Each structure stands twice: as structure tokens, then as C-alpha cells.
Amino acid sequence: MPQLDKDPQVVAEMFDGIAQRYDITNDVLSLGLTRKWRHEVTREIDPRPGMDILDLAAGTGTSSVPLVEAGAKVIAADFSAGMVAEGMRRHPEVDFVQADAVNLPFDDDTFDVVTISFGLRNVVDTERALAEMLRVTKPGGRILICEFSSPTARPLRASYTWYRDHLLPKVAGAVTRKAGSYEYLAESISQWPDQVELGKLMVRSGWTRVAYRNLAGGIVALHRGTRPVADPQ
Ligand SMILES: C[S@@+](CC[C@H](N)C(=O)[O-])C[C@H]1O[C@@H](n2cnc3c(N)ncnc32)[C@H](O)[C@@H]1O
């Protein structure tokens, strides 16, 4: 399969175009499973009052709301003006910033936790984004990545791959009337590193104590890591 072109401007415009129907489409395509996955993300982050959290590629802020509700100080950052505008309209209680994951407009050592849900796969340079997330995390702070991954059991892998490549783009095209965006979704998932490979990228980018947990048999994986207290010389 040819390498997917993730031209940042094209990706941002694609999300601008689906912003208004993004959340309903997620619920339809995942048969409601995204709600459970988001609950698991929040549980892993364990947000507390006073905690500084960056929710990167936050889209319309659906992944940010539970963190805000727990009392954390949350910045929801995304590079799509359309997603940010829709997020600000729906969730005035969330602080949105338009920002690119590969060049974050935040000082070093700012956040206790950085998190990214269903976003890292879309970034043109994964390692650069992981390094930027490391830079803005406080020493000893954590990262939590929620992303599509590789089902571990062969029968699930076969039926899921068929669903993802054939049915999903058609259903999504009907819900959003933007078929191309969801062909991109299927392709970007199929070309994304599996659980072990993403873990290796995190380690290479400087994260320690890297581990993952599968959800829905590995359709989604939650990767976590810690910024070392002393950076390697
Ligand atoms: C699938 S949505 C996920 C939104 C949200 N985190 C959620 O869980 O619903 C992916 C988001 O990643 C954003 N994105 C993609 N590349 C980005 C980048 N380089 N910097 C910031 N945001 C980016 C897109 O604009 C889009 O809103």
C-alpha cells in the first residue's frame, strides 16, 4: 500500500469539513464503544483538581470535558480551526487553543499530564509530536495516548479489518456526506504502528516506564509513559 500523504493542511481542512458531525459519526461507527474508551482514558489519567493537563488534538473537546469536570486545569489544543470553533460552541467551559502538535506554543515543563485521543495517527511526524509532548510535560509527569491499534486475536482481526476497510467508509460517508475523510481514516489506521512499535517510538522519543493496555481486543490501545525526572545527557 502506498504511504498515506498526511499533508498537515489537507488533514486540517478535512477535519474542518467534518467538525459538526464528528461526534455523532464516532458514536455510529463505533456502535457506542467510544464512550467506554473515553471512560478508560479518564480512569488512566486520574484527573484531580489543580492538575495541569494538555489534551492535544482535542477536536471538539469531547475528550477534554471529563477532565475539566474532574476539576483539572485543561488546555484543549487542536490545529483545525473548524474543530476548535465547534468545540468552543459546544463546550464554553473548556479552554481551547489552536496549535500544531509538532510545534507546541507552550513552555517547557508546563503540564502534569499530556494526553492525545485518536489524534497522534494524523500527525505528519509522530516522533516530533512525542518529543514536543515530552518537552511540555513536567519532569515526572505522564503521557496517555489513546489510539486505534491491532486486534490480537486472528478472527477479530479479520472481521475488524473487513469492517474498517469496506463498511466503515460507506457508513461514515452516508452520515457525514464526506466519504473521502473516512477512506483516510481506514487507511491511516491500517498504516499505523501496532502496540509494540508505538511503544518503541515512545521510548525513542525519551519517554520511560512505557506500557500499554488493549481495549476491545486491541482495536484500540492505551499507551502510557513517564517523563524521566532527570533528562538523559
Ligand atoms: C479524530 S479527531 C480526535 C479528537 C478528540 N481527541 C476526540 O477524541 O474526539 C483528531 C484530531 O486531531 C487533530 N490533529 C491532527 N493533526 C494535528 C496536529 N498536527 N496538531 C494538532 N491537532 C491535530 C485534528 O484536527 C482532529 O481534530
PDBQT file of the ligand as one rigid body, heavy atoms in Angstrom, charges set to zero:
ROOT
HETATM    1  C1  LIG A 301     -10.114  12.028  15.334  1.00  0.00    +0.000 C 
HETATM    2  S1  LIG A 301     -10.002  13.647  15.960  1.00  0.00    +0.000 S 
HETATM    3  C2  LIG A 301      -9.874  13.374  17.711  1.00  0.00    +0.000 C 
HETATM    4  C3  LIG A 301     -10.486  14.467  18.534  1.00  0.00    +0.000 C 
HETATM    5  C4  LIG A 301     -10.605  14.191  20.033  1.00  0.00    +0.000 C 
HETATM    6  N1  LIG A 301      -9.319  13.984  20.671  1.00  0.00    +0.000 N 
HETATM    7  C5  LIG A 301     -11.500  13.031  20.312  1.00  0.00    +0.000 C 
HETATM    8  O1  LIG A 301     -11.078  12.083  20.956  1.00  0.00    +0.000 OA
HETATM    9  O2  LIG A 301     -12.661  13.088  19.898  1.00  0.00    +0.000 OA
HETATM   10  C6  LIG A 301      -8.346  14.027  15.516  1.00  0.00    +0.000 C 
HETATM   11  C7  LIG A 301      -7.987  15.481  15.716  1.00  0.00    +0.000 C 
HETATM   12  O3  LIG A 301      -6.583  15.609  15.531  1.00  0.00    +0.000 OA
HETATM   13  C8  LIG A 301      -6.363  16.916  15.054  1.00  0.00    +0.000 C 
HETATM   14  N2  LIG A 301      -4.993  16.982  14.532  1.00  0.00    +0.000 N 
HETATM   15  C9  LIG A 301      -4.468  16.266  13.528  1.00  0.00    +0.000 A 
HETATM   16  N3  LIG A 301      -3.185  16.600  13.342  1.00  0.00    +0.000 NA
HETATM   17  C10 LIG A 301      -2.894  17.567  14.267  1.00  0.00    +0.000 A 
HETATM   18  C11 LIG A 301      -1.729  18.313  14.564  1.00  0.00    +0.000 A 
HETATM   19  N4  LIG A 301      -0.598  18.174  13.870  1.00  0.00    +0.000 N 
HETATM   20  N5  LIG A 301      -1.783  19.196  15.587  1.00  0.00    +0.000 NA
HETATM   21  C12 LIG A 301      -2.925  19.373  16.287  1.00  0.00    +0.000 A 
HETATM   22  N6  LIG A 301      -4.076  18.699  16.041  1.00  0.00    +0.000 NA
HETATM   23  C13 LIG A 301      -4.054  17.804  15.039  1.00  0.00    +0.000 A 
HETATM   24  C14 LIG A 301      -7.454  17.094  14.017  1.00  0.00    +0.000 C 
HETATM   25  O4  LIG A 301      -7.667  18.442  13.687  1.00  0.00    +0.000 OA
HETATM   26  C15 LIG A 301      -8.640  16.438  14.725  1.00  0.00    +0.000 C 
HETATM   27  O5  LIG A 301      -9.415  17.366  15.429  1.00  0.00    +0.000 OA
ENDROOT
TORSDOF 0
